[in-house]
Amino acid sequence: MVFSLLAIMVVLLLLGFPMIMTMLFSTLYYMLTFMPDVKIFTVVQQMVLGVQSPVLMAIPMFMLAADIMCTGHTSNRLLDFVERFVGHLPGGMATTTSVTCALFGSISGSTQATVVAVGRPVRKKLLERGYSDSEVMALIINSSNLAYLIPPSLGMVVYGVASGASIGKLFVAGLGPAIVILIMFGIYCAIYAKVKKIPSIAKATWAQRWEATKNSFFAFGFPLIIMGGIYTGIFSPTEAAAVSVLYALIVEVFIYKSIKIRDIYRIALSTGIITTVVFILVAVGGAFSWVISYARVPQMFTESILGSDPSVFMILLVVNILFFISCMFVEAVVVILILTPIFVPIAVAAGIDLVHLGIIITLQVAIGSGTPPFGTSIFTCSAIFDKPFLTVIRNEGPYIAMLLVACLLISAFPQISLFLVNLMR
């Protein structure tokens, strides 16, 4: 039964069907073939149930806030701020790129949006410093992965809905791993600059730093509102999303005056189109997850792959490997929706914290977005800079290796992700 379910998915994908149709056709096929007593409208019921979670309201609002800030000049202000403080260090411009991507990730929650918003202004500066185009692309793509670890991460929201884990705790838990990765990237950038003899820029004066701080002051309000409000319990992640939209409008329309009132309709329309795609995926994923549970896939997976009594080490190793491989070929949201329901009951039985599991999955999803052959950030970078696929991926090896090492560290030492969460209790 399970083999036929997987087989039809593979066939449909090879025939070029989009993932939404692949999951839906597979669900219907399984029901009609192996569940004849179940009414077909049950699929619609499960799809509706899949998008009924109030937490999902956060997705369109976070995306709208991010689109508003992306349309403005927030990324340039953040870039200037970081450059004034670390640009003079060895590999300072590359480190500036990584830190700016992390900061902008706290606004966009999207790897692709970060590639576009930060990549465009930073690429010219890096090329002028002596970096090759391939190195620049690799740095931008993999630094943008941090957007998935730093709230408001859309991947964390989808995982929270699929697993039942607290989205607020997931947001907090992502900060520790993001800092670890930033440190690793910073060390690598410094070594690379020394080896390649990349010159550093002149050290900024404190007057220049103060000016950059003033110019970017309101940009920092975005992550402070989200994390501060959730951490202190003032509002939930969904309420934080609503507040972030209001804040983004005030900052970009009335303070920075980077967008006009008439632009809001166009921005909202763009957000609505993307949100529709995400919600259809979540709805179909809900029905597919229900069929997977009915077919006892988690139990069979445990017995055939992990054995009768899998260790925590073995479960996390399989999670890392399976999500890494899957995200190389399939869009992040789809992978989360399909695989999370399989591993959650296994993890719960083994005593693995679902927040810790969520950070591992989110990081693997982030890595997948920048990993050949079908990483979405790769194609985004190739499109906006008009560069061949091979040029974009040529220097990705060291960054992917560092991200995989980070995954192993986070898997082996849960406190990297759970330290701040435990302070909330």
Buried (B, 14 or more C-beta within 10 A) or exposed (E): EBEEBEEBBEEBBEEEBBBBEBBBBBBBBBBEEBBEEEEEEBBEEBBEEBBEBEBBBBBBBBBBBBBBBBBBBBBBBBBBBBBBBBBBBBBBBBBBBBBBBBBBBBBBBBBBBBBBBBBBBBBEBBEEBEBBBBBBBBBBBBBBBBBBBBBBBBBBBBBBBBBEBBBBBBBBBBBBBBBBBBEBBBEBBBEBBEEEEBEBBEEBEEEBBEBBBEBBEBBBBBBEBBBEBBBEEEBBBBBBBBBBBEBBBEBBBEEBEBBEEEBBEEBBEBBEEBBEEBBBBBBBBBBBBBBBBBBEBBEEBBEEEBEEEBEEEBBBBBBBEBBBBBBBEBBBBBBBBBBBBBBBBBBBEBEBBBBBBBBBBBBBBBBBBBBEEBBBBBBBBBEBBEBEEEBBBBBBEBBBEBBBEBBEBBBEEBEBBBBBBEEBE
